Amino acid sequence: MLQPAAPRSAGILKDLVGFDTTSRNSNLALIAHVEAFFAARGIATTRVPDETGEKANLIATIGPKDVPGYVLSGHTDVVPVDGQNWTSDAFTLTERDGLLYGRGACDMKGFLACCLAKVDDMLARDLAKPIHFALSYDEEVGCKGVPSLIERLVETVALPEACFVGEPTEMQVIIGHKAKRSYRAIVTGRTCHSSLAPQGVNAIDHAARLILKVREMGIELAEGPSDPLYDVPVTTAHTGTVSGGIALNIVPDHCEFAFEFRVLPGEDADALVDEVMRFAREEIEPEMKARAPETGIAFEQVSSFPGLDTSADADVTRLAKRLAERNDHAKVAYGTEGGRFVEIAAIPTVVIGPGSIEQAHKADEFIAVSELVKCEAFLDRLIEEAAR
């Protein structure tokens, strides 16, 4: 049971957590639920579906559409719970000692719940500036849904003057995050019995050479440009998964691995990827193909999104600090949809939301009730700002 003292958003959060919107699933049931929430209050909504029709973004506006206003942005998808040891049902919001447990409670349905909890208060005011709700899909798998949402938003309303992306920051104002490029490398060799190993082309061996290249680049990047405002102050390189081979006595003809770069704003993310590909093309593939022409290395992009680099003196930063009633700001290594709002539509953007990123993606993910209270207070002040 939720504590009686829990804020209005806690009950809404219980409903949102109840939808299993793991990125591999459809989010349409949650979208329909939120549409009904708005419709019951006479608020029109716009769905922006994906190409399959199985997922959708959702846009809603309270206030005049022809005036620059504010965007409250959040994603509806969550990461999987597979293999995690939860002490309660991941899709049933459970309260224990002032903490609300459930998948997405922190990342980032808590923010969405706070926003929805304030709809009636927004309607009760004659807003001079609009507040736009922007709910996206597939953020957790590369910020894939939000571009079409942004494009539709700016087609239908005056260009917003500020966007608040509600990722969990403990309501600290985040003005920067890194860009990301992630790729899968697929290495094709030639198989044979391991007793005849020199007659084959070992895909794992050549993948290992490329993995070491990524590692060496990471070591070099650690000595390169840095920004002390970031929790990880340098550009990073990382290999996360690798698979290949069937048995020890078979020379493997297939190996693949996934790698990524998380890049400081101002650094060239694509150039780093190009360096890996050039090494494969110029240093590894010639040796492979000299022994077996059908061999080689292919690359597939897994995800890509831009960084965020908002000035500490920007109007949106000053506004966010005033609404949060705090003077500090920071930058983070993880990615958000914030960079997309700047890249696609030049909407000034910061990241600020309830909960701690330390709780995201884990078993027993939780958000503190106190964080929801802080977020609701932030939104109360935003409503006052929009009503002036």
N, C-alpha and C positions, 0 to 999 in steps of 0.2 A: 504494500500500500504506500502511496505517496503521502508525505507528511502534510497536514493541513496548512502549515506555514509555507509550503512550496509556492513559488510564484505561478501566475497564470500560465506561463509557458510550459510548466512541467506536465500539465495534462495534455497539451498539444504534442509535446515531445513523445509522450507515451504512444499516441496514435502513429506518429511518424516512424518511430523505431519499429513498430509492429509490421511495417512493410519491408520485406527482404529485397532491398534494392541493390544487392551486390551487382557490380558492374556487368557481370555476365548475364544478368536477368533483365527483364523489362522493368521500367519504372512507371509504367502507365497507371497502375493501381494507385500509387501515391499521387501522381499528377491528377487523376480524377478526384481523389479525396480533397486535394487543395483547391481544385476548380469548384467543387461543391461548397467548400468553405467560403470562397469568394462570392459565388453565385447567391448564397443565402443572405449576403449583405448587399446584393445589387451591384457587384463589381464585375465588370467584363474581364475576361482573360483571353490570352492568345497562346495557342499551342504552336510549337515549332517542332514538327516531328523529324526523326532521322529518316534515312532512305529506306529503311526496312519497315517503318511504321510501328516498331516495337518499343521505341523510346521517344521521349519528347522533352523539349524545354518548355517552360511556362513563363509568360510575362503578364503582369498585372500592374495597373497604375491607379493611384489614389491622388486626385488633384488635377490641375490643368495640364494637358499634354503639350501645349504650345509654349511652355515656359521651361527654361532649364531647371532641372531638379536633381534628385539624389537617387542613386541606385543601391539597393540592398541585394547583394549577389551571393548565392549559395548553390552548391551542387547537391543533388539528391542521391547519388550513388554512394555505396560504401564498399570497403574491401572485404574479401572473404573471411569466414571464420573457420574454414577447413583446417583441421589439425590443431586447432587451439583448444586449450583446456579451460573452458568457461565454468564458473561456479553457479551460474544461473543461465536461463535461456537467453541467448544473445539477442533475440528479437522480441523480448518482453522486457520493458523498462522496469527495473527493480531498484528500489531505494534502500540503502543501508547507510546509516549514520551521516546523512546529509549529502550522500553521493548517489547519483543516478546512473545505474549500469545498463549498458545495452550497446549493440553495434550501431555506430553512427551517432551516439549520444553526444560525443565530443566532436567528431569529424564527420559532418558538421550540421547535423539535424538540430542540435541545440540552438544554433544561431537562427535557423529557419523557424523553429518553434517560437523564439523570442519575437521575431518579425511578425509572425501571424498573430501572436498574442496582443500586438499593438494595433491591429487593423481597426478595431472598434474605436480606439482613441484617435486614430488618424481621421476616421470618418466623422467623429464628433467635432473636429476642428475644420474651419474653412481654410484649407491649405493654400497659401499663395504660391508655393512651389510644390511640384509633384514629388511623390515618393514612389519609385518603381521597384517592383519585386521581380527578380530575375533568377529563376530556378533552372539549373542545367542538368544534363546527364553526362556520364562518362568522363568526369574530371579525373577519377582515380586511375584511368588507363590512358592518360595523356592529354587531358583538357580538350577532348575531341568534340564535345557537344556545344560548348559555349560560343564558338565563332558564329554559327548560324543564329544563335540567340541575340548576340550583339548586333549583327547585321539587321535583323528584324526590328530590334528595339529602336535603332537610330533612323530607320525608315518611317517610324510611326510616331515618334515624339521629338520634341526639341532636344538638341544634344545636351545630355546631363552635364552638370558642372562638377559632380563628384560621384565616385563609386566606392562603396565599402564592401570588400570581400570578407565574409565572416568566418574565415578559417580560425582555428583555435589559437589565440595569442595571449590568453589571460587578459584580454582587453587592452593590451599594449599596442600602440600604433606601429605597424611594420611598413616601412617605406621602400624596402627593396628585397627582392629575392632573385635567386640565380636562374639563368636559362638552363634548359636541359635538352640534350640530344641522346637518345638511346637507340641502339641498333642490335640486330642479330646477325652474326657472321655464320655462314654455312659453308663448311669446307668439304669438298668432294675429293676423295682419293681413289686409289685402286686397291682392291682387296686381294689377298692370297693367304696361303697357310703361313703361320708365323715362322716355320722353319725355313721358308723362302722369303723372309722379310725384305731383303734387298730388291726383290722383283716387284714389290708393291709400292704404293705411295700412302704412307701412314697419315690419315687425316688428323688424328689426334696430335701427332708430332707437329704438324704444320699449324694447327690451331694454337698449340702451346706457344709457338714462336710469336704469333700475333697477340696472344694474351700477355706475353711478356712485354711486347711493344706498348700495349696500353698501360701496363704497370710502370714501365720506364717513363712514359709521358706523365703519369701521375706524380712520380718522384720529382720530375723537372718542374711541373706546375706548382708543387708545394714550395718551391723556391722562387716563384714568379710573383706577379702583382698580387697584392692582398688588400683587404678592406677590413679594418678592425671592428667595424660595426656588425659584421656577419658573425654568427655563432661558429661557422667554419670559414675562416677569412680568405681562403684561397680557392681557385678553381680545382676541381677534383676529377679523377678518372677512376673507374670501378668496373670490374667484371663480376657479374652476379650469378650467372648460371652457366654450366657447361655440361654437355652430354655427348656420348659417342661410344662406339665399339659394341661388340656382341659377346666376345669371349677372348680370353687371353691368347689362345692359339690361333686367332684370326687377325690379320692386319686390317684395321678398320678403314672402311672407305667413306665413312661419314662422321663428322663431328660438327657441332654447332655450339655457340656460346653467345651470351648477351652482355653487352657492355654499355656504359653511359659516361657522359661528361656533364657535370654541373658547373656552370660557367658564370663567373662574375660579369655583371653588366659592363660593357665596354670591351670585353674580350670576344674573340671570334669563335663561336661554337662550331660553326660549319668547317672552319679551317682545321680544327682538331680532328673532326671526323675524316676530312679529306686526307689528313696525314696518315691515319690508320689505313685507309683504303689504298693510298699510294704505296705504302710499305708492302701491303699484300700484293699489289699489282706488279711492283718493280723488284721486290726482294724475294718474295716467296713463290709466287705463281710461276715464274720462269723455270725455277728448279723443278717444280711439280710437273709442269707440262713437258719438260725435256724427257721425262721418264714415261709419262702417260698423258697424251694430249687432251683426254676427256676430263682431266682433273681441273680444279680451280677453286676460287673463293667468291662467294656471292654475299651481298649485304642487303638486309631488309630493315627499313626504319620501323622501330617499335613505337616511339613517341617523340614529339618535339614541341616545345613551347618556349616563348620568349621570357626573358627576365623582366623584373620590375625595378625601376630606378627613379623613384619620385623624390624630388628635392625636400630636404628638411624644412625649407622655407616656403614650400608650395602652399597655396590656399587650402587645398584639401588636407594637407598635413596639419596645418594650424587649426582647421575646423575639427578634425578628428580628435586632436588633443583636447580641445575645449569641451567637446561632447563627452569625452572619456574622463575629463577632469584629471589629467595627468600631463606632465611636460616631457616625458622621455619618449624615445623612439628607437627602433632597432631594425636590423635586416636579418633574413633567415636563409638557410641553405635549401630548404624544401621549396617546391614550386607551388604556384597557385594559378587561378585563372586571371589574376590581376594584370599580368603582362599582356593578356589578350585584349583587355579593354583599352589599354593604351595603344597597342599595336594596330588594332583594327579601327578604332574610332577616336583615338586621342582623348579619351575620357580620363581626367585626373583620378588616380586610384591609390588607395592604401588598403592594407589588409588589417582587419581588426575584428576579433570575435571572442566568444566565451570559451573557456576550457583551455587545457594545456596540450600542446602537440606531443608531450611526453606520454599521454594516454592514448593517442591515436593508433589505430591498426593493431592493438594488442588484444589478447584475451582479457576479459573483464574491463573493457573500455568503459570509462565513466566521465561524467561531468559533475562538478560540484554545484549544488543548488545556489551557492553564493555567486557563482559565475553567471548563472542565468539572471540573478538579481542585478548584477552589474551591467549586463547587456541590456536588460529592460530599461535601466536608468539612462543608459546611453541613447536608446531609442526615444525615450521620453524627451530628452533634450533636443534630439533631431526633429521631433514633431514640433517643438516650440520654434526651432529655427525655420522650419518649412512654413509655419503659420504666420510668420512676421510679414 
